[in-house]
Amino acid sequence: MTKKEKAILNSRTFGELLDAEYGKIGTKKRDEFELKAQYFVISEMLKEARREAKLTQQQLADKIGTKKSYISRIENGKCDIQLSTLYRIFETGLGRRVSLLIA
C-alpha cells in the first residue's frame, strides 16, 4: 500500500481526505481541484435555478441574449464565466439576486 493510499484510508475528516488526495491548501494540484469544485457548484446552482424557473437552456439563452450552447457549457462546467455574465444569467434570466462574499 502506498503512502498516499494509507493517508486516504486513515483520513478522519473531509479536509484530511482532500489533503491526502490533492495536497495541502496552496499547492498547485489542490488549487486546481478547488477551482474545478467552484465551477461545479456554480454549474449545479445554475441548473437548479433554471429548472425551478421552468426554463429550458434555450429559453434562458434567449432571455439573456446568448446561445443555448453557452448555457450548456456553463452548466457542464466546461467554460469560464465572467462575473458580469453570471449576474446577467441569475438576475436578468432567472430573476434571482446574486450576492458575492469574498473571504
N, C-alpha and C positions, 0 to 999 in steps of 0.2 A: 504494500500500500504506500502510495506517495505521501509526502509531507502535506501537500495540498488536500488530498483525499482525507487524511487524518484530521486536518483543520476543519474541513467541511463537516465531517461526522461528529466532531467534538463541539461544534458551534451550538451555543445555547440561546443566542438572540439573533434576530434578523441582521443586525449590524455586524455581528461576528461572521455570519454566513456570507454577507457581501464582502467583508474584508478578505475572507478566505478565497472566495471565487474571483473577485475583481481587484483586490488590493485595497490598501488604505485610502481614505479620502485624500484627494490631491494627486494621486498617481494618474498617469495617462489612461490606463485601462479603466480605472474607476470613474474618471471624469467622462469618458466615452459612454460608459454604462449609464451614468446619471443623466446625461443629455438624452440618450435614447429613451430612458424611462420618462423623462419630462415630455418628450414628443408623444409617447404612448398615452400618457394621462390626458394631454390636450386633445389628442385624436378621439379618445373614448368619451371625453366630455362633449365634444362636438357631435359625435354620432348620437349620443343620448339626448342632447338638447334638440337636435334636428328631428329625431323620431318623436319626441314629446310634442314638438310643434306640428307633427304630422306633415312634414315636408319631405319630398324626395331630394336627392342630391341635385337634380336638375332644377327643381323649383327654388331651392336655396341659391344655387348659382345664378339663376335669373334675377332673384331679388337683389343680389349684391353686385351684379354686372361682371360675372366671371364665368368660367366654363365648368361643366359638371366634372370633367376630368381633374380639375384643380381641387375641387371639393373632395373627390375620391382619393387623390394623393394625400391630402391633409389627413383625412380620416384613416388612412392606412399608414400614416407616419412616414411617408415616402418623400416629403419635401420640407424645406424650411418655410417658416411662415413669419412674415413681418408682423410686428405688433399692431400696426395700423390695420392690416388685413384681419387679424384676429378680432379686433374691436368691431370692424365692419361686419364680419360674419355674425358675431354674437349679438351686437346691439342693433344693427340695421336688419340683418337677415332673420334673426331669431327672437328679437325683442327682449334680449337678456341684458343685464347690466354687468359690465366687467370691472373688477377691481384688481389692482396689482399690488402685491406685497413683496417687498424686497427685504430679505432678512440677512 
